[in-house]
């Protein structure tokens, strides 16, 4: 019996455009990234008293260049992008809602925030709000200042630059809203999944950042159990309501479900987050999924090199130990 390990990376991993067609450079990039993930995991396994994982059993489906090419082509053709524009396409609405979801989780109140810079607008927000719990209507002229204010609030609260936050959430919006982009990314990961399953009895899937949403989506297969013994998500935006509304396999207004995988026992899903990680601000997630309280274990980490660092997430023994246990179980 053998087990494979699939690492699914997040956004921002693309190579410079001029190098994307160089097969040798791409292969070197993949090998280097895979070793970087393994280095973090090796530290966590050592702390947990577990043996290292053989590199030969590790798979790294690299979709970074594909994602970048598709987004660049989309924008080159003059199609709407997730910008702070008055006329919003679906990706823009999703990106803005991601920003608002994250800011609200940290206590953002648009009227209070705008009072410091645009008191007249703050008054309009107060007059237009029918209840504190109601979602902000982003269809009117207040949308741009409210979202811009929420982005500034997030940057101040988390210590993360606005352009970094916007970059992460923009790519998530593209993935969620543009079907051709989502399908191509899933094709890359699905191809690797098929290979890994053919070569091993079971696999452990680890998704980081946007890769955690990709991992969830690829495990939705018409309810058919997949030979996956554990799902690990790290630095994941999957707690955002707008993300959950767009996950594959979502049934109408029902809560999203835990992926149907062939795991021998619970927890079947480890979700790791650093409380400073702006991408994973909405946590824990175990009570947000149908079947989640039994199947999902939320793990809080403290990442010394950066709140969103995948190396730091994997070097936490509470993340590494379940990976080792899932591999050893087969």
KADAZI-V683500 format. One record per helix or strand of 3 or more residues. SS is the DSSP state (alpha for helix, beta for strand). FROM is the first residue (numbers start at 1). LEN is the number of residues. Records with the same first field share a line. If there is no record, write none. Layout:
SS = FROM-LEN  FROM-LEN
This chain:
beta = 3-6  202-7  228-7  269-6  296-6
alpha = 17-3  23-25  55-3  64-13  90-16  110-6  119-10  142-17  162-16  179-21  210-9  241-4  278-3  292-4  310-6  317-12
